[in-house]
Amino acid sequence: MRRGRDASRVRSRPRSSIATLVVALTGVVASSFATRAFGARFKVEIATLRVQSPTSVSGRYDVAIANFGRTLYGATLTGVLTYPRDASQRTGCGDDAVITLPDDAEATRMAIILLLDRGGCPFTEKVMNGQRAGADAVIIVDNTDEPLLTMDAAADAGSDVDSKITVPAALITKADGNKFENAIVNDERVVGTMDWHDILPHPDSRVEWELWSETNDECGRACQAQNAFLRDFKAIAQSLERGGYTQFTPHYLTWECMDVPPTSKECQAQCVNVGRYCAPDPEEDINSGYSGADVVIDNLRALCVFDVVNKTGSPWLWWDYVAEFSLQCTMQNGNFALRSCAESIMKTIGVDAVAVDACVGDTSADRTNPMLEAQIALQSPPESSSRPDIRLLPTVLINEERYSGKLARGEVLTALCAGFEEHSIPSMCSDAGLMHAMCVRGQEGDTTCSADAQGDGRTACRETSAFPFFECVCPEGSQSLVGPDDKMKCESVNKCAQAMHDMANCSCERCVCTNLDEGRFQCKTQNKTMCESPLARGATSQGGCWANDGFTACVDNIEAKKKASREGRDPDTVPDVVCRCPKGFEGDGKSCHEIDECATKCKGSHAKCSNTYGSYTCTCADGYVANYQPAPVDDYVCLSQHRGGGASLVITSALMSVLAQYRARSYMDKEIRQIMAQYMPLENQMDDDDDESPYDQPPSRPARVVKESFLPVTNTEMSDF
């Protein structure tokens, strides 16, 4: 054991040891310290369980509220009480414990209040396992005949289980709990209501509340949660204080040096004012690091900041100070216990640092400090006082009643709102988002909805005013539809499909569209790709694709991107370019080789094929011409140039098609007109209303037959370019 922590050196005095308190906060037994003698006993906060049925167990029962989980101040929770049928599950112990809830309990569609037996593992482990099983509240049945006590998370100092508990938890006496368990085992349906309405007094239109804490930030999760709360609750606390709804007072727990001389090394390291006011050593080592005396001085300075700003009519400035202190003046960054760090914050927020310094006084002097004496008097009130004593940190008192539950924004605000008279509740108390913050990232509503356990797409979280204070809904940009199976599902709405049709800045030649969350979409113009650039002489690649001798496999993929946009897919997942070998080549686009078209093309009678790089030529024997036949033939055939026969029929059909398309007014030179005259009669002059047209004039040159100028040349090269 480290020096200064040897319990054998300390004799107990006839006053309460602080060991339990320090363990609750830091997990450290500080047996050299104690608070002044407690007068008032530790008060157990009681809620009510009203059982409606069966008549054999109906009635009103007391349950002790746990010091963790959610306490639904001012609310009720009605549900069916259930108890595991499997006896091995009834303690709820084990990291991977399985607790099977009866099917009939889940089928009622009521809240499930799970009963578990005390013993075998910490309370928080039981409640957490019950929560995982699907319980809406957990009641632990005591295994000893004794008065009700407060369940605490102190035994879990090395775990963060308690911070993950989001359901109400309570303890019931062994006698009462056994009644319910026996009824459930005998297949009786037990229905009850947990009621938190009258836990806190609400005498008037203003709520008085206190926060007991300390500036030490190396006490593990308790300190982390405390400092996070100071920052998170600041705006709410200041709003309530400015509006006159609340009267807030901060306090800091203070110890005395016990059973060792005030001049001893232990007391000097951990106390101020010659052993009068102490705090446990943050690192449990009085020979290194920060000392308990450092903690006491910063506690005192924070008290003095409140005293100064309260006297100037701006008590809410204290929240600015402690929130910034928890970030700037920490033990981790080495600024803790530096007066300059604290005074820098005071200067920023407009606090009189000189007045604060005068309030702190000489902490080395052998005299009492009025500010710290007041803390000791309040933390250990006399027996005649209605105030509870302070044994746990952090502690919140609301209208002089101890708050039970998680130190978190929604939970504390709920409790404060329950302390108002019915007709004086501030509007803030109606804000579900502030009250419970169930949809904040990482909170129960957020994690439950995003998991989409039902598979219906309702992944968005919406705050509600009724338990469990959230519901899962279709996210923005989707709509609720009932399918053929009569089950509701959420389906995304493709905003881009309409935008790419109706909006100018989303329907351009290279415009693409992306559906975003919450029903939003984004249109943007894609830059031209490398495929659009001229191919450099001698290039062997383009845009990562094959290229050679003027040919390239690089294909701009903008049309595929636009198609993806119209279909509601992300165009960014579609590649900008694709590699596809050009006609006359084959391969994967990264590598292409030339095809010998003559192996399959130009195979008809009177035809002769010559393969070229990337293409081929098809020539015909004398008296025949090459005529291209489209798909599905996709090849040239050789047709006779003589009148009559199939060639004459094909040529005549082609000419009639040309005449129908361009009408008689199309331009035809003298040679074409003469050749056409060989196949069909032509009028000397076609009708035309436009007498000035040069095409209406008779040819100026003598007619001669030039058949070659009408039909395609007999040596034709085919290419895609």
C-alpha positions in Angstrom: 0.0 0.0 0.0 1.3 3.4 -0.9 2.6 5.8 1.7 -0.2 7.8 3.4 -2.7 5.1 2.8 -1.8 2.6 5.5 -5.0 1.9 7.5 -3.0 0.4 10.4 -1.7 3.9 11.2 -5.1 5.4 11.7 -7.4 5.2 14.8 -11.0 5.7 14.3 -12.8 8.5 16.0 -16.4 8.5 17.1 -17.6 10.1 13.8 -18.5 8.7 10.4 -15.6 7.5 8.2 -15.4 9.1 4.7 -14.1 5.9 3.2 -17.4 4.9 1.7 -17.9 8.3 0.2 -14.4 8.4 -1.4 -14.8 4.9 -2.7 -18.1 5.9 -4.3 -16.3 8.8 -6.1 -12.8 7.5 -6.9 -12.6 3.9 -5.8 -9.9 5.0 -3.2 -10.1 4.3 0.5 -8.9 7.5 2.2 -8.9 6.3 5.8 -7.0 9.3 7.1 -10.0 11.6 6.3 -13.6 12.0 7.6 -16.4 14.5 7.4 -18.0 16.1 10.4 -20.4 13.8 12.2 -23.6 13.1 10.2 -26.7 14.3 11.9 -29.4 13.5 9.4 -29.5 9.9 8.1 -29.0 9.1 4.5 -32.5 9.4 2.9 -33.7 6.6 0.6 -35.8 8.0 -2.3 -39.1 6.2 -2.6 -41.4 5.7 -5.6 -44.7 3.9 -5.7 -45.7 0.6 -7.4 -49.5 0.3 -7.6 -50.6 -3.2 -8.6 -54.0 -3.4 -10.2 -54.3 -7.2 -10.7 -54.7 -9.9 -9.7 -56.7 -9.1 -6.6 -54.5 -11.5 -4.5 -51.5 -9.0 -4.7 -53.2 -5.8 -5.6 -52.3 -2.7 -3.6 -49.7 0.0 -3.1 -46.1 -0.8 -2.6 -42.9 1.2 -2.0 -39.8 0.8 -4.1 -36.4 2.4 -3.6 -35.2 4.4 -6.6 -31.7 3.4 -7.8 -28.9 5.9 -8.0 -28.4 5.0 -11.7 -30.6 4.5 -14.7 -33.5 6.8 -15.6 -35.9 8.1 -13.0 -39.1 9.2 -14.7 -39.8 12.2 -12.4 -43.4 13.3 -12.7 -44.4 10.4 -14.8 -45.9 6.9 -14.6 -45.2 3.6 -16.3 -47.9 0.9 -16.6 -46.9 -2.6 -17.6 -47.0 -6.3 -16.9 -44.7 -7.6 -14.3 -42.7 -10.7 -15.4 -40.3 -13.1 -13.8 -38.0 -15.5 -15.8 -39.4 -19.0 -16.0 -35.9 -20.5 -16.1 -34.6 -20.4 -12.5 -31.0 -20.0 -13.8 -32.0 -16.6 -15.3 -33.6 -15.1 -12.2 -30.5 -13.3 -10.9 -29.7 -11.8 -14.2 -25.9 -12.2 -13.7 -23.2 -12.7 -16.3 -21.7 -10.6 -19.1 -23.5 -12.7 -21.7 -26.5 -13.5 -19.5 -29.6 -14.6 -21.4 -33.0 -13.6 -19.9 -36.0 -14.9 -21.8 -39.1 -12.8 -21.5 -42.3 -14.9 -21.7 -44.1 -14.6 -25.0 -47.4 -13.7 -23.4 -45.7 -10.7 -21.7 -44.5 -9.3 -25.0 -47.8 -10.1 -26.7 -49.7 -7.7 -24.4 -47.9 -4.7 -26.1 -47.7 -3.2 -22.6 -44.5 -2.1 -21.0 -42.5 -5.0 -19.4 -41.4 -4.6 -15.8 -38.9 -7.3 -15.1 -38.3 -8.8 -11.6 -34.8 -10.1 -10.8 -33.4 -11.5 -7.6 -30.7 -9.7 -5.6 -27.3 -11.4 -5.2 -24.5 -12.9 -7.3 -23.4 -9.7 -9.2 -23.7 -5.9 -9.0 -27.1 -4.2 -9.4 -26.0 -2.5 -12.6 -25.2 -5.8 -14.2 -28.6 -7.2 -13.5 -30.4 -4.1 -14.7 -28.3 -3.9 -17.9 -29.0 -7.5 -18.7 -32.7 -6.9 -18.2 -32.6 -3.9 -20.4 -30.9 -6.0 -23.2 -33.6 -8.6 -22.8 -36.2 -5.9 -23.7 -37.5 -4.8 -20.3 -38.8 -1.3 -19.9 -38.0 -1.2 -16.2 -36.3 -3.5 -13.8 -37.1 -4.1 -10.1 -34.6 -6.0 -8.0 -36.2 -8.2 -5.2 -34.1 -8.0 -2.0 -32.8 -11.3 -0.7 -32.7 -10.1 2.9 -35.5 -9.0 5.2 -34.4 -5.4 5.8 -35.7 -1.8 5.1 -35.4 -0.5 1.6 -32.0 0.8 0.6 -30.6 2.8 -2.4 -28.9 0.7 -5.1 -25.7 2.4 -6.2 -23.2 1.8 -9.0 -20.2 2.2 -6.7 -19.3 -1.5 -6.9 -18.8 -1.0 -10.6 -16.0 1.6 -10.3 -14.0 0.0 -13.2 -17.0 -0.5 -15.5 -19.1 1.9 -17.6 -22.2 -0.3 -17.4 -24.2 2.2 -15.4 -23.8 4.9 -18.0 -25.5 2.7 -20.6 -28.5 2.0 -18.5 -31.5 3.9 -19.9 -34.4 2.1 -18.1 -35.8 2.9 -14.6 -34.5 0.7 -11.8 -35.7 0.1 -8.2 -35.4 -2.2 -5.3 -38.4 -3.8 -3.5 -38.4 -5.6 -0.2 -38.1 -9.4 -0.1 -41.6 -9.9 1.3 -43.3 -7.7 -1.3 -41.2 -9.0 -4.2 -41.8 -12.6 -3.3 -45.6 -12.1 -3.5 -45.3 -11.0 -7.1 -42.9 -13.7 -8.1 -45.1 -16.5 -6.6 -48.1 -15.1 -8.5 -46.2 -15.0 -11.8 -44.9 -18.5 -11.3 -48.5 -19.7 -10.7 -49.4 -18.2 -14.1 -51.2 -15.2 -12.8 -50.9 -12.0 -14.8 -49.6 -9.2 -12.6 -50.2 -5.7 -13.9 -48.8 -2.6 -12.1 -47.9 1.1 -12.4 -44.7 2.6 -11.3 -45.3 6.2 -10.2 -42.7 8.9 -9.8 -45.1 11.8 -9.4 -44.7 12.8 -5.8 -41.0 12.1 -5.2 -40.0 15.7 -5.3 -41.9 18.5 -3.4 -43.2 21.3 -5.6 -44.2 24.0 -3.1 -44.0 27.1 -5.4 -43.2 28.6 -8.8 -39.4 28.4 -8.2 -37.2 25.4 -7.9 -34.2 25.5 -5.6 -31.5 23.1 -6.5 -27.9 22.3 -5.6 -25.0 20.4 -7.3 -22.3 18.8 -5.0 -19.2 18.0 -6.9 -15.4 18.6 -7.0 -12.8 20.0 -9.4 -10.7 16.8 -9.4 -10.8 15.4 -12.9 -8.8 12.2 -12.4 -11.4 10.2 -10.5 -12.4 8.1 -13.4 -15.8 7.9 -15.1 -17.5 9.8 -12.2 -15.4 12.9 -12.9 -15.8 12.5 -16.7 -19.6 12.3 -16.4 -19.6 15.3 -14.0 -17.6 17.5 -16.2 -19.6 16.5 -19.3 -22.8 17.4 -17.4 -21.4 20.8 -16.5 -20.8 21.6 -20.2 -24.0 20.0 -21.5 -26.3 21.5 -19.0 -24.8 25.0 -19.0 -27.2 26.5 -21.5 -30.3 25.0 -19.8 -29.2 26.0 -16.3 -28.4 29.6 -17.4 -31.8 29.9 -19.2 -33.7 28.7 -16.1 -31.7 31.0 -13.8 -32.0 34.1 -16.0 -35.8 33.5 -16.3 -36.1 33.3 -12.5 -37.4 29.8 -12.6 -34.7 28.3 -10.5 -32.3 29.2 -7.7 -29.1 27.3 -8.1 -26.2 26.9 -5.6 -23.0 24.9 -6.2 -21.3 23.0 -3.4 -18.0 21.1 -2.9 -17.6 18.3 -0.5 -14.9 18.9 2.1 -13.0 16.5 4.4 -10.9 16.9 7.6 -7.5 15.4 8.4 -8.2 12.7 11.0 -6.1 10.7 13.5 -2.8 12.2 12.3 -1.2 15.4 13.4 -2.2 18.4 11.1 1.6 19.0 10.6 2.1 15.4 9.3 3.2 14.9 5.7 -0.2 13.3 4.9 -2.2 16.3 6.1 0.2 18.9 4.6 -0.1 17.2 1.2 -3.8 16.9 1.2 -5.2 19.7 3.3 -5.2 23.5 3.6 -5.4 25.8 6.7 -3.4 23.4 8.8 -5.5 20.2 8.3 -8.9 21.8 8.5 -10.1 21.3 4.9 -8.9 18.3 2.9 -9.5 16.2 -0.2 -8.1 12.8 -1.2 -4.9 12.7 -3.3 -6.0 12.4 -7.0 -3.2 9.9 -7.9 -3.3 8.1 -4.5 0.4 9.1 -4.1 1.2 12.1 -1.9 4.8 12.1 -3.2 4.0 12.9 -6.8 1.5 14.6 -9.1 -1.3 16.8 -7.9 -2.2 16.8 -4.2 -5.5 16.9 -2.3 -4.6 20.4 -1.3 -4.6 21.5 -5.0 -8.1 20.1 -5.3 -9.3 21.9 -2.1 -8.0 25.3 -3.4 -9.6 24.9 -6.8 -12.9 23.9 -5.1 -12.7 27.0 -3.0 -11.9 29.2 -6.0 -15.0 27.9 -7.8 -17.1 28.6 -4.7 -15.7 32.1 -4.6 -16.4 32.7 -8.3 -20.1 31.9 -7.6 -20.1 34.1 -4.5 -18.8 37.0 -6.5 -21.1 36.7 -9.5 -24.1 36.0 -7.3 -23.5 39.2 -5.4 -23.3 41.1 -8.7 -26.6 39.6 -9.9 -25.2 37.3 -12.5 -25.1 33.8 -10.8 -25.3 32.1 -14.2 -21.8 33.1 -15.0 -20.6 30.4 -12.7 -21.6 27.8 -15.4 -19.4 29.6 -17.9 -16.5 29.4 -15.5 -16.8 25.7 -14.6 -17.5 24.6 -18.2 -14.3 26.3 -19.4 -12.3 25.2 -16.4 -13.2 21.6 -17.2 -11.6 22.0 -20.6 -8.7 24.4 -20.1 -7.4 23.8 -16.6 -7.2 20.0 -16.4 -4.8 17.7 -14.7 -4.1 16.1 -18.0 -2.9 19.3 -19.7 -1.0 20.4 -16.7 -3.0 23.6 -16.1 -4.8 22.4 -13.0 -4.0 24.3 -9.8 -2.6 27.2 -11.8 -4.2 30.4 -10.6 -3.3 32.0 -14.0 -5.4 29.5 -15.9 -8.4 30.1 -13.7 -7.9 33.9 -13.8 -7.7 33.8 -17.6 -11.2 32.3 -17.7 -12.5 34.9 -15.2 -11.1 37.7 -17.4 -12.8 36.2 -20.5 -16.2 35.9 -18.9 -16.0 39.2 -16.9 -15.5 38.0 -13.3 -13.6 40.2 -10.8 -10.5 38.0 -10.2 -9.3 40.3 -7.4 -12.5 39.8 -5.5 -12.3 36.1 -6.0 -8.7 36.0 -4.7 -9.8 38.0 -1.6 -12.5 35.4 -1.0 -10.1 32.5 -1.3 -7.8 34.1 1.3 -4.6 32.6 2.8 -5.0 28.8 2.6 -1.8 28.3 4.6 -3.0 30.2 7.6 -4.0 28.5 10.8 -7.5 29.7 10.8 -11.0 28.8 9.5 -12.4 29.7 6.1 -16.0 30.9 6.2 -16.8 29.5 2.7 -15.5 26.0 3.5 -17.1 26.0 6.9 -20.4 26.6 5.3 -19.9 23.6 3.0 -19.2 21.4 6.0 -22.3 22.6 7.8 -24.5 21.8 4.8 -23.0 18.4 3.9 -23.6 17.2 7.5 -26.9 18.8 8.7 -28.2 18.2 12.3 -30.8 15.5 13.0 -33.5 18.1 13.2 -32.9 19.2 9.6 -35.0 18.0 6.7 -31.9 18.1 4.5 -30.3 14.8 3.7 -26.6 14.3 4.4 -24.2 14.2 1.4 -22.4 10.9 1.0 -22.0 10.5 -2.7 -20.5 12.6 -5.4 -21.8 14.0 -7.6 -25.1 14.7 -5.7 -28.0 16.8 -6.9 -30.6 18.2 -4.4 -33.9 19.5 -5.7 -36.1 21.4 -3.2 -33.9 19.8 -0.6 -34.6 16.2 -1.8 -31.9 14.1 -3.3 -32.1 13.4 -7.0 -31.7 9.7 -7.9 -30.7 8.8 -11.4 -28.1 9.4 -14.1 -26.3 12.8 -14.1 -27.4 13.7 -17.6 -29.2 16.6 -19.3 -32.6 15.1 -20.0 -32.8 13.2 -16.7 -31.9 16.2 -14.5 -34.1 18.6 -16.4 -37.0 16.1 -16.0 -36.5 16.1 -12.3 -36.3 19.9 -12.1 -39.5 20.2 -14.1 -41.2 17.9 -11.6 -40.3 20.3 -8.8 -42.5 23.1 -10.2 -46.1 23.9 -9.2 -48.5 22.6 -11.9 -49.4 26.0 -13.2 -45.8 27.5 -13.2 -43.9 25.0 -15.3 -41.6 26.7 -17.8 -42.1 26.1 -21.5 -38.7 24.4 -21.6 -40.2 21.5 -19.7 -42.5 20.7 -22.7 -39.5 20.4 -25.0 -39.1 16.6 -25.5 -35.7 17.1 -27.1 -34.3 19.0 -24.1 -36.1 16.8 -21.6 -34.9 13.4 -22.7 -32.6 13.9 -25.7 -33.4 10.3 -26.7 -32.5 11.0 -30.4 -29.1 12.4 -29.7 -26.3 10.4 -31.3 -25.5 7.4 -29.2 -28.6 7.6 -27.0 -31.2 4.9 -26.8 -33.5 6.3 -29.4 -30.7 6.8 -31.9 -29.2 3.4 -31.5 -32.5 1.6 -31.4 -33.9 3.2 -34.6 -30.6 3.0 -36.5 -30.4 -0.7 -35.8 -33.7 -1.2 -37.8 -34.4 -4.4 -35.9 -37.8 -4.8 -37.6 -36.3 -4.4 -41.0 -39.0 -1.9 -42.1 -36.6 1.0 -42.8 -37.8 3.2 -39.9 -34.3 4.3 -39.0 -35.0 7.9 -38.0 -35.6 8.8 -34.4 -38.3 11.3 -33.3 -38.7 12.6 -29.8 -42.1 12.1 -28.0 -43.5 13.3 -24.7 -44.6 9.8 -23.6 -42.5 6.9 -22.5 -40.1 5.7 -23.9 -39.8 9.3 -25.2 -39.0 8.4 -28.8 -40.4 6.6 -31.8 -38.8 5.3 -35.0 -40.1 6.8 -38.2 -39.2 6.8 -41.9 -36.2 9.1 -42.5 -36.5 12.2 -44.6 -36.4 11.5 -48.2 -38.5 8.3 -47.8 -42.2 7.6 -47.4 -44.2 5.0 -45.6 -45.9 2.4 -47.8 -48.0 -0.7 -47.0 -46.8 -3.7 -49.0 -48.7 -6.7 -50.3 -48.1 -8.4 -46.9 -50.0 -5.5 -45.1 -46.8 -4.5 -43.4 -45.5 -0.9 -43.4 -42.1 -0.2 -44.9 -40.2 2.9 -45.7 -39.1 3.4 -49.3 -36.8 6.1 -50.5 -38.1 8.8 -52.8 -35.9 9.4 -55.8 -35.7 13.2 -56.0 -33.2 13.1 -58.8 -35.6 11.4 -61.3 -37.7 14.5 -61.4 -34.9 17.0 -61.0 -33.0 15.6 -64.1 -36.1 16.2 -66.1 -37.4 19.5 -64.9 -34.5 21.5 -63.6 -32.2 23.3 -66.0 -29.1 23.0 -63.8 -29.7 19.3 -63.4 -30.5 18.3 -67.0 -27.6 19.6 -68.9 -25.5 17.4 -71.2 -23.1 16.4 -68.5 -25.3 16.9 -65.4 -25.6 14.2 -62.8 -27.7 14.1 -59.6 -27.1 12.5 -56.2 -29.9 11.8 -53.6 -28.8 13.0 -50.1 -30.3 12.4 -46.7 -33.4 14.1 -45.4 -35.0 14.4 -48.8 -32.2 16.6 -50.3 -30.4 16.1 -53.6 -27.4 17.6 -55.3 -26.8 18.3 -58.9 -23.4 18.9 -60.4 -21.7 19.0 -63.8 -19.2 16.3 -64.6 -15.9 17.4 -66.1 -15.0 16.1 -69.5 -12.9 13.0 -69.4 -9.6 12.1 -71.1 -11.7 10.3 -73.8 -12.9 13.6 -75.1 -9.3 14.9 -75.7 -7.7 14.4 -79.1 -5.5 11.3 -79.3 -1.8 12.3 -79.4 0.3 11.0 -82.3 1.9 7.7 -81.3 -0.2 7.4 -78.1 -0.6 3.8 -76.9 -3.1 4.6 -74.1 -5.8 7.1 -73.3 -7.6 7.4 -70.0 -6.1 4.2 -68.8 -7.4 2.3 -71.9 -5.7 0.9 -75.0 -4.9 3.1 -77.9 -2.9 2.7 -81.1 -2.5 4.2 -84.5 -5.4 6.6 -84.1 -7.8 4.0 -82.5 -8.7 4.2 -78.8 -10.7 2.0 -76.4 -11.5 5.0 -74.1 -15.2 5.6 -73.9 -16.7 8.5 -72.0 -19.3 7.0 -69.5 -21.4 10.1 -68.9 -24.6 8.4 -70.1 -24.2 5.6 -67.6 -23.7 8.2 -64.8 -26.9 10.0 -65.9 -28.8 6.7 -66.1 -27.7 6.0 -62.5 -28.9 9.4 -61.4 -32.3 8.9 -62.9 -32.6 5.5 -61.2 -31.7 6.9 -57.8 -28.3 5.4 -57.6 -25.1 7.3 -56.7 -23.4 8.4 -60.0 -20.1 8.6 -58.2 -20.2 4.8 -58.0 -20.2 4.7 -61.8 -16.7 5.0 -63.4 -16.0 8.1 -65.4 -14.7 6.1 -68.4 -14.9 2.5 -69.5 -12.5 0.7 -71.7 -14.2 -0.9 -74.7 -12.3 -2.0 -77.9 -13.5 0.0 -81.0 -15.1 -1.8 -83.9 -12.6 -3.8 -85.8 -10.8 -4.8 -82.6 -11.5 -7.2 -79.7 -10.2 -7.5 -76.2 -10.9 -6.2 -72.6 -10.3 -2.6 -73.5 -7.0 -2.5 -71.6 -5.5 -4.5 -74.4 -7.0 -4.8 -77.9 -6.0 -6.7 -81.1 -7.2 -6.3 -84.6 -9.9 -8.5 -86.0 -9.6 -10.2 -89.5 -13.1 -9.2 -90.8 -12.5 -11.2 -93.9 -12.9 -14.4 -92.0 -16.6 -13.6 -91.7 -17.4 -10.6 -93.9 -17.7 -10.0 -97.7 -18.4 -13.7 -98.4 -21.0 -13.4 -101.2 -20.6 -14.3 -104.8 -18.5 -12.0 -107.0 -17.1 -10.4 -103.7 -13.5 -10.1 -102.8 -12.3 -9.1 -99.2 -9.2 -7.3 -98.2 -8.4 -6.9 -94.5 -7.1 -3.5 -93.3 -6.0 -2.3 -89.8 -9.2 -1.8 -87.9 -11.4 -2.4 -91.0 -11.7 -4.1 -94.3 -12.6 -3.4 -98.0 -15.1 -5.3 -100.1 -14.8 -5.2 -103.9 -16.9 -6.7 -106.6 -16.2 -8.3 -109.9 -16.8 -6.3 -113.1 -20.4 -5.6 -113.7 -21.3 -5.7 -110.0 -21.4 -3.1 -107.3 -21.0 -3.4 -103.5 -24.3 -2.7 -101.7 -24.3 -2.5 -97.8 -27.0 -4.4 -96.1 -27.8 -3.2 -92.5 -28.4 -5.4 -89.5 -28.9 -8.3 -89.1 -26.8 -8.9 -92.2 -24.3 -6.0 -91.5 -22.2 -6.8 -94.6 -21.8 -5.9 -98.3 -23.3 -7.9 -101.1 -22.4 -7.6 -104.8 -25.3 -6.6 -107.1 -25.4 -6.7 -110.9 -25.3 -3.3 -112.7 -27.5 -4.5 -115.5 -31.2 -3.5 -116.0 -33.7 -6.1 -115.0 -33.3 -8.7 -112.4 -32.8 -8.2 -108.8 -30.3 -5.4 -109.1 -32.8 -3.3 -111.1 -35.5 -3.9 -108.5 -33.3 -3.0 -105.6 -32.0 0.2 -107.4 -35.5 1.2 -108.4 -36.7 0.8 -104.8 -33.8 2.8 -103.5 -34.5 5.7 -105.9 -38.2 5.8 -105.0 -37.3 6.1 -101.4 -34.9 9.0 -102.1 -37.6 10.7 -104.2 -40.2 10.3 -101.4 -37.8 11.7 -98.8 -36.4 14.7 -100.6 -39.3 15.3 -102.9 -38.8 16.5 -106.5 -37.2 19.7 -105.3 -34.0 18.0 -104.1 -30.9 19.0 -105.8 -29.8 16.7 -108.6 -27.1 17.4 -111.0 -27.3 16.7 -114.7 -25.6 13.4 -114.6 -27.9 12.0 -111.9 -31.0 13.2 -113.8 -29.8 11.5 -117.0 -29.1 8.2 -115.2 -32.5 8.3 -113.5 -34.1 8.7 -116.9 -32.8 5.2 -117.8 -34.8 3.6 -115.0 -38.0 5.7 -114.8 -39.5 8.6 -116.8 -38.9 12.1 -115.4 -40.9 15.2 -116.2 -38.9 18.0 -117.8 -39.8 20.3 -115.0 -41.2 19.7 -111.5 -43.9 21.9 -110.0 -42.6 24.6 -107.8 -44.1 27.8 -106.6 -40.7 29.3 -106.2 -39.9 30.5 -109.8 -36.6 31.9 -108.7 -35.1 28.6 -107.6 -32.0 27.7 -109.5 -32.9 24.1 -109.3 -35.9 24.7 -111.5 -33.8 25.6 -114.5 -33.0 23.0 -117.3 -29.5 21.5 -117.3 -27.1 23.6 -119.3 -24.9 20.7 -120.4 -25.7 18.0 -122.9 -26.9 14.8 -121.4 -24.6 11.8 -121.2 -24.8 8.5 -119.4 -22.4 8.1 -116.5 -23.6 5.0 -114.7 -20.6 4.9 -112.4 -21.6 8.3 -110.8 -24.9 6.9 -109.6 -23.9 3.6 -107.9 -21.4 3.2 -105.1 -17.8 2.8 -106.2 -16.8 -0.8 -106.5 -13.8 -0.3 -104.1 -15.3 0.7 -100.7 -13.3 1.0 -97.4 -15.4 0.7 -94.2 -14.6 2.5 -91.0 -16.2 3.8 -87.8 -14.5 7.1 -88.2 
